[in-house]
Amino acid sequence: MNYSSRKTNAIINLPALVDNYNCIANLAPQSETIAVIKANAYGHGAIEVAKALSHCAPAFAVAFIDEALILRDAGITLPILILEGALSPDDFTIALKHNFWLMIHNTEQVDWLVDLSQKQTTPYSGRLWLKIDTGMNRLGIMPNQVDSVLTTLSNLQIHDAVLCSHFSTAEALNNPKTLLQIKQFELINQKHQCKKSLANSAGIINFPESHGDYNRLGIALYGATPVPASDLSVKLTPVMTLQSTIIGLKKVAVGESVGYGETWQAQRPSRIATIAIGYADGYPRNAKKGTPVFINGQLAPLAGRVSMDMITVDVTDIAQVKLGSIVELWGENLPIEEVARHMDSINYELLTRVSARVPNQYIPIKPQQK
């Protein structure tokens, strides 16, 4: 039965998604802008997001092959970059079959490829990316290994590898670490003259000199800011609006407490609204007292701890609140970055932790966007 009595959902604005893509891609018109849709498109629904962007993005990127196979099963045909690369030798065969672009980031993966090539009668024909560690110290071969790895690939008749790296601090304008990463990457690429990819969302916006043959657009695609709002040179629209409704209203006298642990006490006669969302839905339990929600055009502060299925907010100063009133947790009217600050978190985490209990509802793209 397709029925839901609980009105807690994530409204996904696909027209805004397409507009955000075009807005950021236009900052780098000489580059191809890959849409990063890992982690179920940052919680927005990878299949629906991929379908909406298939007419404008040249390729997609996901974390690992399992995520890519879900897209292929849904009929997505564009190339898909696997950011974590091959996690086993078999991944090379699967990638070749499904037109996945694999990231090479360690020499063991190169050894797997050599072994595979020795068993094949034709060269490996899949597109490979070679990740270089320019200071992130997470994944990537070291700069002094690039010559050796490219020579090995050339011996396997693989000549079109894309060189790439990843920024650690591109969200800060003129950050010296980022400038150093750009310089180091360019020195390597000048020697080898490969296609290149360096810029992520923040790099596309803050560091035009980092634009390459491919840029990788992630968080900004979803209208969440990868840089401080004051530094943002483009207007992005939030794609996800997380909503619920008021399911309870209660008058609370001075001195009475609300919720587990008695962490909030009324300092005045108060009106408390209970909202149908909690940490089981992905709304973080560590949300602090005063975390804002948006009701009837105004902000209301969190009052008491987040429960598994519910939160409570102080609506004393908000008129015309009633059972069923819509509450925005973040999105169109309440920036997710503001909410994240009250949780000592970031927009990435809040978007990706929304649980399966919260269904996505999609606003379809407009005919002129197809």
Stockholm file with secondary structure:
# STOCKHOLM 1.0

chainA/1-370         MNYSSRKTNAIINLPALVDNYNCIANLAPQSETIAVIKANAYGHGAIEVAKALSHCAPAFAVAFIDEALILRDAGITLPILILEGALSPDDFTIALKHNFWLMIHNTEQVDWLVDLSQKQTTPYSGRLWLKIDTGMNRLGIMPNQVDSVLTTLSNLQIHDAVLCSHFSTAEALNNPKTLLQIKQFELINQKHQCKKSLANSAGIINFPESHGDYNRLGIALYGATPVPASDLSVKLTPVMTLQSTIIGLKKVAVGESVGYGETWQAQRPSRIATIAIGYADGYPRNAKKGTPVFINGQLAPLAGRVSMDMITVDVTDIAQVKLGSIVELWGENLPIEEVARHMDSINYELLTRVSARVPNQYIPIKPQQK
#=GR chainA/1-370 SS CCCCCCCCEEEEEHHHHHHHHHHHHTTCTTSEEEEECHHHHHTTCHHHHHHHHTTTCSCEEESSHHHHHHHHHTTCCSCEEETTCCSSTHHHHHHHHHTEEEEECSHHHHHHHHHHHHHCSSCCCSCEEEEBCSSCCSSCBCGGGHHHHHHHHHHTTCCCCEEECCCSSTTSTTCHHHHHHHHHHHHHHHHHCCEEECCCHHHHHHCGGGCCSEEEECGGGGTCCSSCGGGCCSCCCCSEEEEEEEEEEEEECTTCEESGGGCEECSSSEEEEEESCCGGGTCCTTCCTTCEEEETTEEEEBCSCCCSSCEEEECTTCTTCCTTCEEEEESSSSCHHHHHHTTTCCHHHHHHHCCTTSCEEEECCCGGGC
#=GC SS_cons         CCCCCCCCEEEEEHHHHHHHHHHHHTTCTTSEEEEECHHHHHTTCHHHHHHHHTTTCSCEEESSHHHHHHHHHTTCCSCEEETTCCSSTHHHHHHHHHTEEEEECSHHHHHHHHHHHHHCSSCCCSCEEEEBCSSCCSSCBCGGGHHHHHHHHHHTTCCCCEEECCCSSTTSTTCHHHHHHHHHHHHHHHHHCCEEECCCHHHHHHCGGGCCSEEEECGGGGTCCSSCGGGCCSCCCCSEEEEEEEEEEEEECTTCEESGGGCEECSSSEEEEEESCCGGGTCCTTCCTTCEEEETTEEEEBCSCCCSSCEEEECTTCTTCCTTCEEEEESSSSCHHHHHHTTTCCHHHHHHHCCTTSCEEEECCCGGGC
//
